Amino acid sequence: MAGGHAAPVPDEEVCTYCAWVPYAIAAVPVVLPLLLFLLQRPILFLIGLYIRSQNGDKRELLLRVSHEEACRINPAQKDITKPSLIAGFFHPYCNAGGGGERVLWAAIHANQKRHPELLNVVYTGDHVTKTTMLNNVLHRFDISLNPSLVQFIHLQKRHLVSSSSWPRFTLLGQSLGSVFLALEAFGMLVPDIYIDTMGYAFTVILAKKLFRIPTGAYVHYPTISTDMLGALSPTNRLKKRYWEVFALLYSWAGTEIDVVVANSSWTAGHLNSLWRGISSKGTPEFTGFLNGLVKWISGRRRGENVQVLFPPCAVKKLAESIQLKEQRDNAILYIAQFRPEKNHPLVLQAFQQFLRSAPEGLKGTKLVFIGSVREDQDEKKVYELRLLAKELQIENNVLFITNAPWGDVIKWLGQASVGVNAMWNEHFGIGVVEYQAAGLIGVVHDSGGPKLDIVVEIDGERTGYHAETADQYAEGFKQALSLDPKETVAMRERARKSSMRFSEEIFADQWDGVMDSLLAIKEGKKKR
């Protein structure tokens, strides 16, 4: 070294040592996502193992408690089967009194009869005791459950799936919220079989990816559909693009579910399009590039049609307890949850028009609303409807009944003459089936399940009326209430005959097939 200075490093050596750095930095945005994609299965599996470890011994504890409870209930019975598997039902609002809840409890009831080795666990955000919950099920739906074969996991973050928590980007927000709520659920208990009965498809893919367990979904209504996109204003392009992106995500989620059943022909048609790449008659397809992407995503499940499993209705019990030929009151009954999509204001407006033009003998007709109230926003909806009835000057002819026990519902089904439904594209319409079984003449929306599956012709003759506008509903009320006694009885008989297609026994038989498929996957006898 001359003068004590370090010898300079040759230029070639500097370039050789450092040349790869900028290329490595530039490659990170490409390589990292690729690595995550390639390693997603082992990464998710490890996350799943960690979540399972958080369960501790809760699984064995629940199975043991279930068996001990069964022994207490039946002390004289020997050889009581101890549950060995857990079927988890994701239903955050299971204490509500709607049609979706009837499906949940009827499915669990069927499981208890056919599969005593299954402990049915419901993930719920309702914080009531098991005794209270099961009493509500009995009083609302006349379904008696074995308490030893059902348990509840109480969730704290149900607000994450409430629409009020997501005033903007509601579809995406609720779906994201359902994922976090499911993570809370799985953190407390990972089931052997996971079933979503409320329409949270993204929770199902979470269960599938993290735990590799059999998954099922009973779908009441697709979260997104071509009908929703078609209803958007052409000027609302930004929202349309947002919904289209969501449709792609929803399509991807649905293709991962092992067993899918829908509650109506309308719902099945849309799910076949979104999740199975199958075009269904009467179901509009997506347009343009979106249609191609949806078909590409869902194409790998093509050929596996989504089956229709109509919700269970107590049609035989209603038929046994309500006579068709008895004189009925001039009353119009609407059984539906007090929620915006049920379109109660349309019924009030139609009823006002009907009273205005009705003959003198029908001026005293009553309109009776019966429905469950789940949250403060539902209570607010009832209040707003009362104000509207007063504004329309028909409040003396309108009655509101909330959270009615099943006995009161039967009483009104036996008293009223007409049953109304006003929801656009109602996924099914259990209330409409109950109208028919009870002998009410239906005036229902000209769309969805009530049109396609329920209020259809029997023996070539009508079982009710279809309507869309207030004028059409008012005319339907008038025609239904103006039939002569002989015609009234004949239409009631046809309606009741139609309703027998939706019995609890038929549902239970078909639900057994769903569980058999899931158990076969669990046992490795059936591959997806």
C-alpha positions in Angstrom: 0.0 0.0 0.0 1.4 3.3 -1.0 1.0 6.2 1.4 -1.1 4.1 3.8 -4.2 4.2 1.5 -6.3 1.0 0.7 -6.0 -0.2 -2.8 -9.2 0.5 -4.9 -11.5 -2.4 -5.7 -11.6 -3.1 -9.4 -14.7 -1.9 -11.2 -15.4 -5.5 -12.5 -15.5 -6.8 -8.9 -18.0 -4.2 -7.8 -20.4 -5.1 -10.7 -20.0 -8.8 -10.1 -20.9 -8.4 -6.5 -23.9 -6.1 -6.7 -25.4 -6.6 -10.2 -28.1 -9.0 -9.0 -29.6 -6.7 -6.3 -31.7 -4.4 -8.6 -33.0 -7.5 -10.4 -34.0 -9.2 -7.1 -35.8 -6.1 -6.0 -37.6 -5.8 -9.3 -38.6 -9.5 -9.1 -40.2 -9.3 -5.6 -43.7 -8.1 -6.8 -43.8 -11.1 -9.2 -42.0 -13.8 -7.2 -43.6 -13.2 -3.8 -47.2 -13.6 -5.0 -46.1 -16.7 -7.0 -44.5 -18.2 -4.0 -47.5 -17.5 -1.9 -49.8 -19.0 -4.5 -47.6 -22.2 -4.7 -47.3 -22.5 -1.0 -50.9 -21.5 -0.1 -52.0 -25.0 0.7 -49.3 -25.8 3.3 -49.5 -22.2 4.7 -53.3 -22.4 5.2 -53.0 -25.9 6.6 -50.5 -24.7 9.2 -52.8 -21.8 10.1 -55.6 -24.4 10.4 -53.4 -26.5 12.7 -52.7 -23.5 14.9 -56.5 -22.6 15.1 -57.3 -26.2 16.0 -54.7 -26.0 18.8 -56.6 -23.1 20.3 -59.7 -25.3 20.7 -58.0 -27.2 23.5 -60.1 -30.1 24.7 -63.4 -28.4 23.9 -64.3 -31.0 21.3 -64.0 -33.9 23.7 -65.7 -31.9 26.4 -68.8 -31.2 24.3 -69.0 -34.8 23.2 -68.8 -36.0 26.8 -71.3 -33.4 28.1 -73.7 -34.5 25.3 -73.5 -38.1 26.3 -73.9 -37.3 30.0 -77.0 -35.1 29.3 -78.5 -38.0 27.2 -78.0 -40.4 30.1 -79.7 -37.9 32.5 -82.7 -37.4 30.2 -83.1 -41.2 29.6 -81.9 -42.9 32.8 -83.7 -46.2 32.0 -82.3 -46.5 28.5 -79.2 -48.6 28.1 -76.5 -48.4 25.4 -77.1 -44.7 24.6 -75.0 -43.8 21.5 -72.2 -41.4 22.4 -71.7 -38.8 19.6 -68.4 -39.2 17.9 -68.6 -36.5 15.2 -69.5 -32.8 15.2 -71.6 -31.1 12.5 -71.2 -27.3 12.8 -74.0 -25.1 11.5 -73.1 -21.5 10.9 -76.3 -19.5 11.6 -75.5 -16.2 13.5 -79.3 -15.3 13.8 -80.6 -18.7 14.8 -83.1 -17.3 17.4 -85.0 -15.4 14.7 -88.3 -16.8 13.6 -88.0 -16.8 9.8 -88.0 -19.4 7.1 -84.2 -19.8 7.2 -84.4 -20.7 10.9 -87.1 -23.3 10.2 -84.7 -25.0 7.7 -81.9 -25.0 10.3 -84.0 -26.6 13.0 -85.7 -29.1 10.7 -82.2 -30.1 9.4 -80.9 -30.6 12.9 -84.1 -32.5 13.8 -83.6 -34.8 10.8 -79.9 -35.4 11.9 -81.0 -36.3 15.4 -83.4 -39.0 14.1 -81.1 -40.4 11.4 -77.6 -39.8 12.8 -77.4 -40.1 16.6 -73.6 -40.3 16.3 -73.6 -36.6 15.3 -73.5 -33.7 17.8 -75.1 -30.7 16.1 -73.3 -27.5 17.1 -74.8 -24.1 16.1 -72.5 -21.0 15.8 -74.8 -18.1 16.9 -74.6 -14.5 17.9 -77.8 -14.9 20.0 -77.0 -14.9 23.7 -79.8 -16.9 25.3 -79.7 -20.2 27.2 -80.1 -23.5 25.4 -83.4 -24.1 27.2 -84.7 -20.7 26.0 -83.5 -21.3 22.5 -85.1 -24.8 22.2 -88.4 -23.5 23.8 -88.5 -20.8 21.1 -88.0 -23.4 18.4 -90.9 -25.5 19.8 -93.2 -22.5 20.2 -92.4 -20.9 16.8 -92.0 -23.9 14.6 -93.5 -26.8 16.5 -90.2 -28.7 16.2 -89.1 -30.6 19.3 -85.4 -31.2 19.6 -83.3 -33.6 21.7 -81.3 -31.2 23.9 -78.5 -33.7 24.3 -77.7 -33.7 20.6 -77.5 -29.9 20.1 -75.1 -27.4 21.5 -74.3 -23.7 20.9 -71.2 -21.7 20.4 -71.9 -18.1 21.2 -70.2 -15.5 19.1 -69.3 -12.0 20.2 -68.7 -10.3 16.9 -72.0 -10.8 15.1 -72.2 -7.1 14.3 -69.6 -7.8 11.6 -72.3 -9.4 9.4 -74.9 -6.7 10.1 -75.7 -4.5 7.2 -75.7 -1.5 9.6 -72.0 -2.0 10.2 -71.3 -1.5 6.5 -73.1 1.5 5.1 -70.7 1.5 2.1 -69.6 -1.6 0.1 -72.2 -3.6 2.0 -71.9 -6.9 0.1 -68.1 -6.9 0.4 -68.2 -5.7 4.0 -70.6 -8.3 5.2 -68.7 -11.1 3.4 -65.4 -9.9 4.9 -67.2 -9.6 8.3 -68.5 -13.2 8.0 -64.9 -14.4 7.5 -63.7 -12.8 10.7 -66.8 -14.1 12.5 -66.1 -17.6 11.2 -62.5 -17.3 12.5 -63.9 -16.5 15.9 -66.2 -19.5 15.6 -63.4 -21.9 14.6 -61.1 -20.5 17.3 -63.6 -21.9 19.8 -64.4 -25.2 17.9 -63.5 -26.7 14.6 -66.2 -29.2 13.5 -65.8 -32.4 11.6 -68.4 -31.2 9.0 -69.2 -27.6 8.3 -72.6 -26.4 7.0 -73.6 -22.8 6.2 -77.3 -22.2 6.4 -77.4 -18.4 6.1 -75.7 -17.7 2.9 -72.1 -16.8 4.0 -70.3 -18.7 1.2 -66.9 -17.2 2.1 -67.0 -18.9 5.5 -67.3 -22.2 3.8 -64.2 -21.8 1.7 -62.4 -20.7 4.8 -63.4 -24.0 6.5 -62.4 -25.9 3.4 -59.0 -24.3 3.0 -57.9 -24.2 6.6 -59.2 -27.6 7.9 -59.9 -29.7 4.8 -63.2 -30.9 6.1 -66.4 -31.7 4.2 -68.4 -28.6 3.6 -72.1 -28.0 2.7 -74.3 -25.0 2.1 -78.1 -24.6 2.1 -78.6 -21.5 0.1 -81.7 -19.4 0.4 -80.6 -16.5 -1.9 -77.5 -15.9 -3.9 -75.5 -12.9 -2.5 -75.1 -11.5 -6.0 -77.1 -12.4 -9.2 -77.7 -11.2 -12.8 -81.1 -9.8 -11.6 -79.3 -7.5 -9.2 -76.9 -6.3 -11.9 -79.8 -5.9 -14.3 -81.7 -3.7 -11.8 -78.8 -1.2 -11.6 -79.2 2.1 -13.4 -77.0 2.2 -16.6 -75.5 5.4 -15.3 -74.2 3.7 -12.1 -71.1 2.3 -13.8 -68.8 2.3 -10.7 -71.2 0.2 -8.6 -71.7 -2.1 -11.5 -68.0 -2.7 -11.8 -67.8 -3.3 -8.0 -70.6 -5.9 -8.2 -69.0 -7.6 -11.2 -65.8 -8.0 -9.3 -67.7 -9.3 -6.3 -69.6 -11.8 -8.6 -66.2 -13.2 -9.6 -65.2 -13.7 -6.0 -68.5 -15.2 -5.1 -68.3 -17.6 -8.0 -64.8 -18.7 -6.9 -66.0 -19.3 -3.3 -69.0 -21.4 -4.4 -66.9 -23.8 -6.5 -65.1 -24.9 -3.4 -68.2 -26.1 -1.6 -68.6 -29.9 -1.6 -72.4 -30.2 -1.4 -74.8 -27.4 -2.4 -78.6 -27.4 -2.2 -80.9 -24.5 -3.0 -84.3 -23.7 -1.6 -86.0 -23.0 -4.9 -85.8 -23.4 -8.7 -85.0 -19.6 -8.9 -82.1 -19.9 -6.5 -80.8 -23.1 -8.1 -80.8 -21.5 -11.5 -78.6 -18.6 -10.3 -76.2 -20.9 -8.4 -75.8 -23.2 -11.3 -74.8 -20.2 -13.4 -72.4 -18.8 -10.7 -71.0 -21.9 -9.2 -71.4 -24.7 -11.7 -71.0 -23.0 -15.1 -74.4 -24.3 -16.2 -77.0 -22.1 -18.0 -80.5 -22.6 -16.7 -83.7 -21.9 -18.5 -85.3 -18.6 -17.3 -82.1 -17.4 -15.6 -80.4 -14.4 -17.3 -76.7 -14.9 -17.9 -73.9 -12.4 -17.2 -73.0 -10.4 -20.2 -69.7 -9.8 -22.1 -66.3 -10.5 -20.6 -67.8 -11.2 -17.1 -69.9 -14.1 -18.5 -66.7 -15.7 -19.9 -64.8 -15.3 -16.6 -67.6 -16.7 -14.5 -67.9 -19.7 -16.7 -64.1 -20.2 -16.6 -64.0 -20.0 -12.8 -67.0 -22.3 -12.3 -66.4 -24.6 -15.2 -64.4 -27.2 -13.2 -67.6 -28.1 -11.4 -69.7 -28.2 -14.5 -72.1 -31.2 -14.6 -72.7 -31.1 -10.8 -76.1 -29.5 -10.8 -77.2 -27.7 -7.7 -80.1 -29.6 -6.4 -83.4 -28.1 -5.1 -84.4 -28.9 -1.6 -87.6 -27.1 -0.8 -87.8 -25.7 2.8 -89.9 -27.8 5.2 -93.3 -26.6 5.9 -95.8 -27.9 8.5 -98.4 -28.4 5.8 -99.8 -31.7 7.2 -100.3 -30.2 10.7 -101.9 -27.1 9.2 -104.2 -29.2 7.1 -105.2 -31.3 10.1 -106.0 -28.3 12.3 -107.6 -25.9 9.8 -110.8 -26.7 7.9 -111.3 -25.4 4.3 -115.0 -24.9 4.3 -115.4 -22.8 7.4 -116.4 -19.2 7.0 -113.4 -16.9 7.0 -112.9 -13.3 8.0 -112.4 -10.7 5.4 -108.7 -10.4 6.4 -105.5 -10.3 4.3 -102.5 -11.9 6.0 -98.8 -11.1 5.3 -96.3 -13.4 7.2 -92.8 -12.0 6.7 -89.9 -10.6 8.6 -90.1 -6.8 9.0 -87.2 -6.1 6.6 -86.9 -3.7 3.7 -86.8 -6.4 1.0 -90.2 -7.8 2.0 -91.8 -4.6 0.6 -94.5 -4.0 3.2 -95.1 -0.4 2.0 -96.3 -1.8 -1.4 -98.8 -3.9 0.4 -100.0 -0.9 2.4 -100.4 1.2 -0.7 -102.2 -1.6 -2.5 -104.5 -2.1 0.5 -105.4 1.6 0.5 -106.3 1.4 -3.2 -108.4 -1.8 -2.5 -110.4 -0.2 0.3 -111.0 2.9 -1.8 -112.7 0.9 -4.5 -114.0 -2.1 -2.6 -117.7 -2.8 -2.4 -119.4 -1.9 0.8 -119.3 -5.5 2.1 -115.5 -5.5 1.9 -114.8 -2.0 3.5 -114.1 -3.6 6.8 -111.4 -5.9 5.5 -108.3 -6.1 7.8 -104.7 -6.3 6.8 -102.6 -8.3 9.3 -98.8 -8.2 9.3 -97.1 -11.0 11.3 -93.3 -11.2 11.4 -90.2 -11.6 13.5 -88.1 -8.7 14.7 -84.3 -9.4 14.9 -82.6 -6.1 15.5 -83.2 -2.4 16.4 -83.4 -1.7 12.6 -86.3 -4.1 12.4 -88.1 -2.4 15.2 -87.5 0.9 13.4 -89.0 -0.6 10.3 -92.2 -1.6 12.1 -92.5 2.0 13.5 -92.1 3.4 10.0 -94.8 1.1 8.7 -97.2 2.2 11.4 -96.5 5.8 10.4 -97.2 5.0 6.7 -100.5 3.3 7.6 -101.6 6.4 9.5 -100.5 8.6 6.6 -102.5 6.5 4.2 -105.5 6.8 6.7 -105.9 3.0 7.0 -104.4 2.5 10.4 -107.8 1.3 11.8 -107.7 -1.6 9.3 -104.1 -2.6 9.8 -102.7 -4.9 12.6 -99.0 -5.5 13.4 -98.0 -8.7 15.3 -94.3 -9.2 16.1 -92.5 -12.4 17.2 -95.7 -14.3 17.4 -95.7 -17.8 18.8 -96.7 -20.6 16.4 -100.1 -21.0 18.1 -101.0 -17.4 17.2 -99.8 -17.8 13.6 -102.0 -20.9 13.2 -105.0 -18.9 14.6 -104.6 -16.2 12.0 -104.0 -18.7 9.2 -107.3 -20.2 10.1 -109.1 -16.9 10.2 -107.8 -15.0 7.2 -109.1 -15.4 3.6 -106.1 -14.1 1.6 -102.4 -14.4 2.0 -100.0 -11.8 0.4 -96.4 -11.8 -0.6 -94.7 -8.7 -2.0 -90.9 -9.4 -2.2 -89.3 -9.1 -5.6 -87.5 -12.4 -6.5 -88.4 -14.0 -3.2 -86.0 -16.9 -3.0 -88.8 -19.3 -1.9 -91.6 -18.2 0.3 -92.4 -20.5 3.2 -95.2 -18.1 4.3 -96.9 -18.6 0.9 -96.8 -22.4 1.3 -98.4 -22.0 4.8 -101.1 -19.9 3.2 -101.9 -22.7 0.8 -101.9 -25.4 3.4 -104.2 -23.3 5.6 -106.5 -22.7 2.6 -105.7 -19.0 2.0 -105.9 -17.7 -1.5 -102.5 -16.3 -2.4 -101.8 -12.9 -4.0 -98.1 -13.0 -4.6 -95.3 -11.3 -6.4 -94.9 -12.3 -10.0 -91.3 -13.4 -9.6 -89.0 -15.9 -7.8 -90.2 -18.9 -5.9 -93.8 -17.9 -5.3 -94.2 -17.6 -9.1 -92.1 -20.6 -10.2 -92.6 -23.2 -7.5 -95.6 -22.4 -5.3 -98.5 -20.5 -6.7 -98.7 -22.6 -9.9 -101.6 -24.2 -11.7 -102.9 -27.5 -10.3 -105.0 -29.7 -12.6 -104.9 -26.8 -15.1 -106.5 -24.3 -12.8 -105.1 -21.4 -10.7 -104.3 -21.6 -7.0 -103.9 -17.9 -6.5 -103.0 -14.6 -8.2 -99.7 -12.9 -9.3 -99.0 -9.2 -9.1 -96.3 -6.6 -9.3 -97.8 -3.1 -8.9 -100.1 -1.7 -6.2 -102.9 -1.6 -8.8 -102.4 -5.3 -9.6 -102.3 -6.3 -5.9 -105.5 -4.3 -5.2 -107.2 -6.1 -8.0 -105.9 -9.4 -6.8 -107.4 -8.7 -3.3 -110.7 -7.8 -4.8 -110.9 -10.9 -7.0 -109.8 -13.3 -4.2 -112.4 -11.8 -1.7 -115.2 -11.7 -4.3 -115.3 -15.3 -5.4 -118.5 -17.2 -4.7 -118.4 -19.8 -1.9 -118.1 -22.7 -4.3 -115.2 -21.2 -6.2 -113.5 -20.2 -3.0 -113.6 -23.7 -1.6 -112.4 -25.2 -4.9 -109.4 -22.8 -5.1 -108.6 -23.5 -1.4 -108.6 -27.3 -2.1 -106.2 -26.8 -5.1 -103.9 -24.6 -3.0 -103.8 -27.2 -0.2 -103.0 -30.0 -2.7 -100.2 -27.9 -4.1 -98.7 -27.3 -0.7 -98.2 -31.0 0.0 -95.1 -30.9 -2.2 -93.3 -29.1 0.6 -93.9 -31.3 3.6 -91.5 -31.8 6.5 -91.3 -35.5 5.7 -90.1 -34.9 2.2 -87.5 -32.3 3.4 -86.2 -34.8 6.1 -85.8 -37.6 3.5 -83.9 -35.3 1.1 -81.8 -33.8 3.9 -80.7 -37.3 4.8 -79.2 -37.5 1.3 -77.2 -34.3 1.9 -75.8 -35.6 5.2 -75.0 -39.0 3.6 -72.9 -37.3 1.0 -71.0 -35.2 3.5 -70.4 -38.2 5.7 -69.2 -40.2 2.7 -66.6 -37.4 2.0 -65.6 -37.5 5.6 -65.0 -41.3 5.5 -63.1 -40.9 2.2 -65.7 -42.9 0.2 -66.6 -40.0 -2.0 -64.3 -37.5 -3.7 -65.1 -34.1 -4.9 
